[in-house]
Structures are given as C-alpha cells and as structure tokens.
Amino acid sequence: MYGSEYSSRIAITCSIAVILAIVLWNVRKSSSEKSDTKTKKIKKNKKMSYETSNGCEKKIEPEKKKIEENGETVSDIPKLKWVKVGRVEELYYYPLKSGRGKTVTECKFTEFGISVEKNGLFTLRDRMFLVYNDETYKFQTGRQYPTMILVSLSAVDEYKVKLEAVGMPSVVFRVPEKSEKSSAAIECTMWWGEPVKCIDCGPEPAEWLSRFLTGTNSGLRLGYSLTDRRQLTNGPWERFCKVYNTLRDEDTGLFSDITSYMLMTSQSLDKLNERLETPVPTLQFRPNIVVSGEKPFVEDNWEWIKIGDRAIIRNVKPCPRCKMIKIDPQTGETTKEEPLKTLKSFREQTDPDKISVDGSAPIMGIYCGSYVTGRVKLGDDVFVHVPADNENSKISNENTSKI
C-alpha cells in the first residue's frame, strides 16, 4: 500500500514538473520571438534609411523582388496608367560586348537584359561575353579595336558557341560551366575601374580574337559572365546615382555599359538622317528596342514603359553618344564624324548636373532598367505611363488602360 502511494506521488510530481517546463519554454519562446521581431524592424528601418539617403530611389520606396511560380522576376511598382504610343519595330541583342548585333523576332526580357532561348541551343544573353586584355584585365571594345564590331558570336548546341568573322575560319568552343566559377573566376575592370567577374573561355577563342583584332596570337582573352549583380550605388557609378536618382543596382546588365536595355524610336533616327548626306543604319546606335511612334525624341520624356502584355522597363537616364557611332557596323571602318557632329548640333546636353557626369556628348535614346520580366516580340504594342498631372497632354490618340 505504501509502495503504491509513493509511486502515485512520484507520478504527480513528475507531471507537475513537465507542465512547469512546458510553460517556461513557451514564455521564453514568446520573449525570443518578440526580441527577434524588434531586431528585424530596427534593421529594416536602418536599411530603408540608408537606401533613401544614398542618392538613389527618392521617388519611390526601394523595390522588393518577387519570384513568381513561372520563374519571372517582378519588382513592386506603383499603380500605373497606360497609353499606347507605338509598336516594337526592331529588337537587337549583342552576345559579345562590342560585337556584331543580332536581330531577333522574339525574346525574353529578363532583369539582366534580352535572353534568347532555343531548344537544343545554348541560351545567349545580351553582352554576356567580353574581351579583356590578358595583362591589365581591362575590358576592350570597338573603341580600341573597331573591327570587333564585325565579330559574330552564336550558339552551336547546348554547350558550345562559335566566333566568326569575314576572312577568318570560325572557332567553336565549349562555354565554361557554372560549377567552375568558384575556381576559375577572374576579376576584370570596366569603366572607371568597375570590377566585374567572369570565367575565362580558354586558349582557342583567345588566340582567335588576338589574331583577328591585333594580328598576333596573344594579348586578348574572352570572358563569360557569372550573372552576378553589379553595384551602381557604390563605387565609380555612385556619382551617376546622385544625378539620376532612379538608377538602381538592379538596372545593370551583364557587361553592358550601364543598364540592361537601351531604347530609341525610329522617328528619332529618321530625324537625324534627314540632316545627313549619307543616312546611317539603326545598328550604328546599338539599341535593344526600336519603337515606331509619332514624333522624334519623345522617348526622352517617357518613364515607365510597358512592352507587349507584360514586360515593364523604366527610363533611368538619357544615352550620351560617343565616337563609336563613327564605326560602320557593316565594314568596321571608321566613317566621318558627321553623324556625331550633326547630332550634337541639335541634341546637345544642357543640364549642368548631367554634364558633370555624362560630359557634353549629344544624346540619342534612353537607358532603361527592368521591373517586370516577360516575353516580347516584333509588333508588340508599346505603352507609356501617363502621370495624373500630364493626362491632358497629347502623347497618343489611343485610349488609356490600367494594369
């Protein structure tokens, strides 16, 4: 009897201890969660304070990226009201930075720029390969080697691409796999020493490029992008952000000069060609998107731009034109300075703040960053957001619509 009573007391005591332990654990968990929540709020506030004080994103709060089920990237954007302004007339991408432009009828607009995906072929992206000096690791373009504009890079199969140019036997090579990037990553530099990482593509394309561009067997190498996010808000591009306050890190392309897209209207080029004795082709200006519209240079005033049913890009700054437009995209030869001088005579930059970062070069077209990805094809309608205070201005005769 005594043994039974003793056992009962032990059982009751253990039950009470277990209950007390559970209560204590719950109290500590609740306290810890509150502390974590408070810490996250403090960190978030500090982050937002920094992001809004670094000279960028003054008009809207920092965008948060959302990855949808279909794999497309979407940025949080304000409610937009659209008016149709034209259609997609031409689409171009440049797999090799400063290489020959390639026209496409359909592509995907990604956050890093145009992507061309075809079954059984390696996916090519805009400016995903770059030529660099094997001693200084500085990027090289048509400014140093005008005939680079004649070099074409295309996909051969799922793993290989080829380089070709008139008068040269083509070279086919396997693109380095992403799994190699940790051990083979090389740091090159672009404008003002901006560091960018790439994987070297090996000796065969290096020798081919060196022979075609320099007449020797060495000196140049070919790099393949790691698809890493570049930094605009810190480093050499920071001063641009202070002038163009909607410029974000997310706007950069792979090895493009600054942003993932460059847009211009066909009417803008037509207006320039009216003043030239010898008209220049679209590829002289190396755009990604050419839009048909009603008036020249209206793209300067566009901000939010919707292309087709889904893709949305944003104008972040005008595109200053350099002496590259003197290079004929068909021959690689340097032409007269007439296009540049003529353009400067009526499209010269006048804003002193913008001149402080861009110089006094004339402007033609706009640099844009991606906010909503999606498929785009020739003939797609192009829409522009009409702010409430500009609703009475004549942008187009079409009806407006909301997304």
C-alpha positions as CSV (number, residue, x, y, z in Angstrom):
1,M,0.0,0.0,0.0
2,Y,2.8,2.4,1.0
3,G,4.6,1.5,-2.2
4,S,1.5,2.3,-4.3
5,E,1.0,5.6,-2.6
6,Y,4.7,6.5,-3.1
7,S,4.5,5.7,-6.8
8,S,1.4,7.9,-7.2
9,R,3.2,10.9,-5.5
10,I,6.2,10.4,-7.8
11,A,3.9,10.4,-10.9
12,I,2.1,13.6,-9.8
13,T,5.4,15.3,-9.0
14,C,6.7,14.4,-12.5
15,S,3.6,15.6,-14.2
16,I,3.7,19.0,-12.4
17,A,7.4,19.3,-13.4
18,V,6.7,18.6,-17.0
19,I,3.8,21.2,-17.1
20,L,6.1,23.8,-15.5
21,A,8.8,23.1,-18.0
22,I,6.4,23.5,-20.9
23,V,5.1,26.8,-19.5
24,L,8.6,28.1,-19.0
25,W,9.6,27.1,-22.6
26,N,6.6,28.8,-24.1
27,V,7.4,32.0,-22.1
28,R,11.0,32.0,-23.3
29,K,10.0,31.3,-26.9
30,S,7.5,34.2,-26.9
31,S,10.0,36.6,-25.5
32,S,12.6,35.5,-28.1
33,E,10.2,36.0,-31.0
34,K,9.3,39.5,-29.8
35,S,13.0,40.3,-29.5
36,D,13.7,39.0,-33.0
37,T,10.8,40.9,-34.4
38,K,12.1,44.1,-32.8
39,T,15.6,43.5,-34.1
40,K,14.3,42.9,-37.6
41,K,12.3,46.1,-37.5
42,I,15.3,48.1,-36.4
43,K,17.5,46.6,-39.2
44,K,14.8,47.2,-41.7
45,N,14.4,50.8,-40.7
46,K,18.2,51.3,-40.8
47,K,18.3,49.7,-44.3
48,M,15.5,51.9,-45.6
49,S,17.1,55.0,-44.1
50,Y,20.4,54.1,-45.9
51,E,18.7,53.3,-49.2
52,T,16.8,56.5,-49.3
53,S,19.8,58.6,-48.4
54,N,22.4,57.2,-50.9
55,G,21.2,59.5,-53.7
56,C,19.0,56.8,-55.4
57,E,15.3,55.9,-55.3
58,K,14.0,59.2,-54.0
59,K,10.7,58.9,-55.9
60,I,9.5,55.5,-54.7
61,E,10.5,53.2,-51.9
62,P,13.2,50.5,-52.5
63,E,11.6,47.8,-54.6
64,K,11.4,44.2,-53.3
65,K,11.9,41.5,-55.8
66,K,9.2,38.7,-56.0
67,I,9.9,35.4,-57.7
68,E,6.7,34.0,-59.2
69,E,5.9,30.4,-59.9
70,N,6.7,30.8,-63.6
71,G,10.2,32.0,-62.7
72,E,9.8,35.5,-63.8
73,T,11.0,38.4,-61.7
74,V,8.7,41.2,-60.7
75,S,9.5,44.4,-58.8
76,D,7.0,46.2,-56.7
77,I,5.9,49.3,-58.7
78,P,3.3,52.0,-58.2
79,K,-0.1,51.7,-59.9
80,L,0.4,52.8,-63.5
81,K,-2.0,54.1,-66.2
82,W,-1.0,53.3,-69.7
83,V,-1.4,55.0,-73.1
84,K,-0.3,53.3,-76.3
85,V,2.5,55.1,-78.1
86,G,3.6,52.7,-80.8
87,R,4.9,49.2,-81.6
88,V,8.1,47.2,-81.4
89,E,9.7,47.7,-84.8
90,E,13.2,46.2,-84.2
91,L,14.8,44.0,-81.5
92,Y,18.6,43.6,-81.2
93,Y,21.0,41.9,-78.8
94,Y,24.8,41.7,-78.6
95,P,26.0,38.4,-77.2
96,L,29.6,39.7,-77.4
97,K,30.1,43.1,-75.9
98,S,31.0,45.4,-78.8
99,G,30.5,42.6,-81.2
100,R,28.1,42.3,-84.1
101,G,24.4,43.0,-83.3
102,K,21.9,40.3,-83.9
103,T,18.3,40.9,-84.7
104,V,15.6,38.7,-83.2
105,T,11.8,38.4,-83.8
106,E,11.0,37.2,-80.2
107,C,13.0,37.1,-77.0
108,K,12.6,37.2,-73.2
109,F,13.1,40.4,-71.3
110,T,15.0,39.4,-68.1
111,E,16.3,41.5,-65.3
112,F,19.8,41.3,-66.9
113,G,18.7,42.1,-70.4
114,I,17.5,40.3,-73.5
115,S,17.7,36.5,-73.4
116,V,17.3,34.3,-76.5
117,E,16.3,30.7,-75.7
118,K,16.0,28.0,-78.3
119,N,15.6,24.2,-77.8
120,G,18.9,22.4,-78.2
121,L,21.0,25.6,-78.2
122,F,23.0,27.4,-75.6
123,T,21.0,30.3,-74.2
124,L,22.5,33.6,-75.3
125,R,22.1,36.8,-73.3
126,D,22.8,40.4,-74.2
127,R,26.5,41.3,-73.5
128,M,27.3,38.0,-71.7
129,F,30.8,37.7,-73.2
130,L,33.5,40.3,-73.0
131,V,37.0,40.7,-74.5
132,Y,39.7,41.7,-72.0
133,N,43.4,42.4,-72.0
134,D,45.4,39.5,-70.7
135,E,47.9,41.7,-68.8
136,T,45.8,44.6,-67.5
137,Y,42.5,42.7,-67.3
138,K,40.7,45.8,-68.7
139,F,37.8,45.3,-71.0
140,Q,38.3,46.0,-74.6
141,T,35.7,47.3,-77.1
142,G,35.3,48.8,-80.6
143,R,36.9,52.0,-79.3
144,Q,40.2,50.2,-79.1
145,Y,39.6,47.7,-81.9
146,P,37.0,48.9,-84.4
147,T,36.8,45.6,-86.3
148,M,35.4,43.9,-83.1
149,I,32.0,45.1,-84.3
150,L,32.3,42.5,-87.1
151,V,32.8,39.6,-84.8
152,S,29.7,37.4,-84.5
153,L,29.0,35.0,-81.6
154,S,26.3,32.4,-82.0
155,A,25.2,29.1,-80.4
156,V,26.1,25.8,-81.9
157,D,24.5,23.3,-79.5
158,E,23.5,23.2,-75.8
159,Y,27.1,23.7,-74.6
160,K,29.1,25.3,-77.4
161,V,29.2,28.6,-79.2
162,K,31.3,29.9,-82.1
163,L,33.1,33.1,-83.1
164,E,33.2,34.0,-86.7
165,A,34.2,37.0,-88.9
166,V,34.7,37.6,-92.6
167,G,38.1,36.4,-93.7
168,M,38.6,34.2,-90.6
169,P,37.9,30.5,-90.1
170,S,35.3,30.2,-87.3
171,V,36.3,28.8,-83.9
172,V,33.9,26.6,-81.9
173,F,34.4,26.2,-78.1
174,R,32.6,24.9,-75.1
175,V,31.3,27.6,-72.7
176,P,32.7,27.1,-69.2
177,E,30.1,25.5,-66.8
178,K,28.8,27.5,-63.8
179,S,30.2,24.8,-61.5
180,E,33.6,26.0,-62.4
181,K,33.0,29.6,-61.4
182,S,34.4,29.4,-57.9
183,S,37.8,28.2,-59.1
184,A,38.0,29.9,-62.4
185,A,36.6,33.4,-61.6
186,I,38.7,36.3,-62.9
187,E,38.2,39.9,-62.0
188,C,38.3,42.3,-64.9
189,T,37.6,46.0,-64.9
190,M,35.2,48.1,-66.9
191,W,34.5,51.9,-66.9
192,W,36.5,53.8,-64.2
193,G,37.8,50.6,-62.8
194,E,34.5,49.0,-62.0
195,P,35.3,45.3,-61.1
196,V,33.3,42.6,-62.9
197,K,33.9,38.8,-62.6
198,C,34.0,36.4,-65.4
199,I,35.2,32.9,-66.4
200,D,37.9,32.7,-69.0
201,C,36.9,30.8,-72.0
202,G,40.2,29.2,-72.8
203,P,43.1,29.5,-75.3
204,E,41.2,28.8,-78.5
205,P,38.9,31.9,-78.5
206,A,41.7,33.9,-77.0
207,E,44.1,33.1,-79.9
208,W,41.3,33.6,-82.5
209,L,40.4,37.1,-81.1
210,S,44.0,38.1,-80.8
211,R,44.8,37.1,-84.4
212,F,41.7,38.8,-85.9
213,L,41.9,42.1,-83.8
214,T,45.7,42.5,-83.3
215,G,47.4,40.3,-86.0
216,T,49.2,38.4,-83.2
217,N,48.5,35.1,-81.4
218,S,48.1,36.6,-77.9
219,G,47.2,39.7,-75.9
220,L,43.4,39.3,-75.7
221,R,41.1,36.9,-73.8
222,L,37.4,36.1,-73.8
223,G,35.4,36.2,-70.6
224,Y,32.0,34.7,-69.8
225,S,29.6,36.4,-67.3
226,L,28.8,34.8,-64.0
227,T,25.5,36.7,-63.9
228,D,26.5,38.5,-60.7
229,R,24.7,41.7,-59.7
230,R,26.9,44.7,-60.4
231,Q,26.9,47.7,-58.0
232,L,26.0,51.1,-59.2
233,T,25.1,52.7,-55.9
234,N,28.6,52.1,-54.6
235,G,31.8,52.7,-56.4
236,P,32.5,54.6,-59.7
237,W,28.9,54.8,-60.7
238,E,27.7,56.3,-57.4
239,R,28.1,59.8,-58.8
240,F,25.6,58.9,-61.6
241,C,23.1,57.8,-59.0
242,K,23.2,61.2,-57.3
243,V,22.2,62.9,-60.6
244,Y,19.9,60.2,-61.9
245,N,18.1,59.3,-58.7
246,T,16.0,56.4,-60.0
247,L,19.1,54.4,-61.1
248,R,19.4,51.1,-59.1
249,D,21.8,48.2,-58.9
250,E,19.0,46.1,-60.4
251,D,19.2,48.1,-63.6
252,T,22.6,46.9,-64.7
253,G,23.0,44.3,-67.4
254,L,25.8,41.7,-67.6
255,F,28.6,43.5,-69.4
256,S,26.6,46.4,-70.8
257,D,28.0,49.9,-70.2
258,I,25.4,50.7,-67.5
259,T,21.8,49.3,-67.9
260,S,20.3,46.2,-69.3
261,Y,18.3,48.0,-72.0
262,M,18.6,50.8,-74.5
263,L,15.5,52.1,-76.3
264,M,15.1,54.6,-79.1
265,T,12.3,55.4,-81.6
266,S,12.7,55.0,-85.4
267,Q,11.5,58.6,-85.7
268,S,14.5,59.9,-83.8
269,L,16.8,58.2,-86.2
270,D,14.8,59.4,-89.2
271,K,15.1,63.0,-87.9
272,L,18.9,62.7,-87.7
273,N,19.1,61.1,-91.2
274,E,17.2,64.0,-92.6
275,R,20.2,66.1,-91.8
276,L,22.8,63.7,-93.1
277,E,24.1,63.4,-96.7
278,T,24.6,59.7,-96.1
279,P,21.9,58.1,-93.8
280,V,23.2,55.8,-91.0
281,P,21.6,52.4,-90.1
282,T,19.9,51.6,-86.8
283,L,22.8,49.4,-85.7
284,Q,25.1,52.4,-85.7
285,F,23.5,53.3,-82.4
286,R,23.3,49.7,-81.0
287,P,19.9,49.8,-79.4
288,N,18.0,46.9,-77.9
289,I,14.5,48.1,-78.7
290,V,13.4,50.3,-81.6
291,V,9.8,51.7,-81.2
292,S,7.7,53.1,-84.0
293,G,5.9,56.3,-82.9
294,E,4.6,59.6,-84.0
295,K,7.3,62.1,-83.1
296,P,11.1,62.1,-82.8
297,F,12.8,62.1,-79.4
298,V,9.6,61.7,-77.4
299,E,11.3,58.7,-75.6
300,D,13.3,61.3,-73.6
301,N,10.1,62.1,-71.6
302,W,8.9,58.5,-71.1
303,E,9.4,57.0,-67.7
304,W,7.5,53.8,-67.2
305,I,7.3,51.7,-70.4
306,K,5.2,48.6,-71.0
307,I,6.0,46.3,-73.9
308,G,3.5,43.7,-75.0
309,D,1.3,42.1,-72.4
310,R,3.7,42.0,-69.5
311,A,7.3,43.4,-69.7
312,I,7.8,46.7,-67.9
313,I,11.0,48.8,-68.1
314,R,11.8,52.2,-66.7
315,N,13.7,55.1,-68.3
316,V,16.6,55.9,-65.9
317,K,18.8,58.3,-67.9
318,P,19.5,59.5,-71.5
319,C,22.1,57.8,-73.6
320,P,25.0,60.0,-74.4
321,R,26.6,59.1,-77.8
322,C,30.3,58.7,-78.2
323,K,32.6,58.3,-81.2
324,M,31.5,54.6,-81.5
325,I,28.8,55.8,-83.8
326,K,31.5,56.6,-86.3
327,I,32.2,52.9,-86.8
328,D,30.3,51.3,-89.7
329,P,28.5,48.2,-88.4
330,Q,28.9,46.5,-91.9
331,T,32.6,47.2,-92.5
332,G,34.1,48.1,-89.2
333,E,35.7,51.1,-90.8
334,T,35.7,54.5,-89.1
335,T,33.5,56.9,-91.0
336,K,33.3,60.7,-91.0
337,E,32.4,62.4,-87.7
338,E,29.3,63.8,-89.5
339,P,26.7,61.8,-87.5
340,L,28.2,62.9,-84.2
341,K,28.6,66.5,-85.2
342,T,25.2,66.7,-86.7
343,L,23.5,65.1,-83.7
344,K,25.4,67.5,-81.3
345,S,24.1,70.5,-83.3
346,F,20.6,69.9,-82.1
347,R,20.7,67.2,-79.3
348,E,23.4,68.6,-77.1
349,Q,23.1,68.1,-73.3
350,T,22.4,71.4,-71.5
351,D,21.7,70.3,-67.9
352,P,24.9,71.2,-65.9
353,D,24.3,68.3,-63.4
354,K,24.0,65.8,-66.2
355,I,27.0,67.3,-68.0
356,S,29.0,66.8,-64.8
357,V,28.8,63.0,-65.1
358,D,28.0,62.4,-68.8
359,G,30.1,65.2,-70.4
360,S,28.8,67.3,-73.2
361,A,28.1,64.4,-75.7
362,P,24.8,64.6,-77.6
363,I,22.0,62.3,-76.5
364,M,20.1,59.8,-78.5
365,G,17.8,57.1,-76.9
366,I,17.3,56.2,-73.3
367,Y,18.8,53.7,-70.9
368,C,16.3,51.5,-69.1
369,G,16.1,49.0,-66.3
370,S,13.8,46.0,-65.9
371,Y,10.9,46.0,-63.4
372,V,8.7,43.2,-64.8
373,T,10.1,40.4,-67.0
374,G,8.3,38.8,-69.8
375,R,8.3,37.7,-73.5
376,V,8.5,40.3,-76.2
377,K,8.2,40.0,-80.0
378,L,8.2,42.3,-83.0
379,G,4.9,44.1,-83.5
380,D,4.1,44.1,-79.8
381,D,2.2,47.3,-78.6
382,V,4.3,49.7,-76.5
383,F,2.6,51.7,-73.7
384,V,3.8,54.6,-71.6
385,H,2.6,55.6,-68.1
386,V,0.7,58.9,-68.1
387,P,1.0,60.7,-64.7
388,A,-2.2,62.3,-63.4
389,D,-0.8,65.8,-63.9
390,N,0.0,65.1,-67.5
391,E,-3.2,63.5,-68.6
392,N,-4.2,66.4,-70.7
393,S,-1.0,66.4,-72.7
394,K,-1.1,64.8,-76.1
395,I,1.0,61.7,-76.0
396,S,-1.1,59.5,-78.2
397,N,-4.5,59.3,-79.7
398,E,-5.1,55.8,-78.2
399,N,-7.2,55.0,-75.2
400,T,-5.6,54.6,-71.8
401,S,-5.7,51.4,-69.7
402,K,-4.6,50.3,-66.3
403,I,-2.7,47.2,-65.3
